């Protein structure tokens, strides 16, 4: 509850906090101006008008994409899978092991799919998405037999490791990544 009071030109709240009217006008003007500048730049950008996003996708040892325009990216976030298209709100996400899908053209062809072991994704307000992963491999390049063997070896290492040891933790991580990779290529590992 705010009200103007007499010739003092002051706002008053129920808690009797007093701020000059000019302060509120100033604050509103700055906030609105900033909002309009940011949203105007976003809506008038070439990426937004083309309906595409720019994608940077890199690994420590290789850059897969740098500034490539794509229609959409579907990201395996740690809180769930989500899609990013033009004009997406700024967003930061930790990635879980799973399938990253890159859709180059709306409704045209199959998405390009990579298995990622984790990492981070950062979407900027300018329709730029940056993805950084420690490891990524095209789904077509994954050998199902090798994944199954890796899972079995990790499972055996986990069972033989001392409870609570670093070796057991490493084996558990290897099991989880192998299981996720197996799911990506249609294997049910248990």
DARA-V811450 format. One line per field, one symbol per residue. phi: phi as a letter, one per 40 degrees, with the letter a starting at -180 (. if undefined). burial: + if it has 24 or more other ideal C-beta (glycine too) atoms within 12 Angstrom, else -. Layout:
phi->???
burial->???
This chain:
phi->.bacbfccgbcbbccfcbbcddccccccccccccccccccccccccccccgbbcbbbbbdbabcbbgccbcabbbcccchcabbbdgccdabaccbciccbbbcbdgbgcccbbcbcihabbbcccgbbbbbbcaaacdccccdccccccccccccccccccdgccccccccccccccccccccbgcbba
burial->----------+------------------------------+--+-++---+++++++-----++--++++++++++----+++++++--+-+-+++++++++-------+++++++++++++++++++++++-+++-+--+----+--++--++-++------------+--++++++++++++---+-
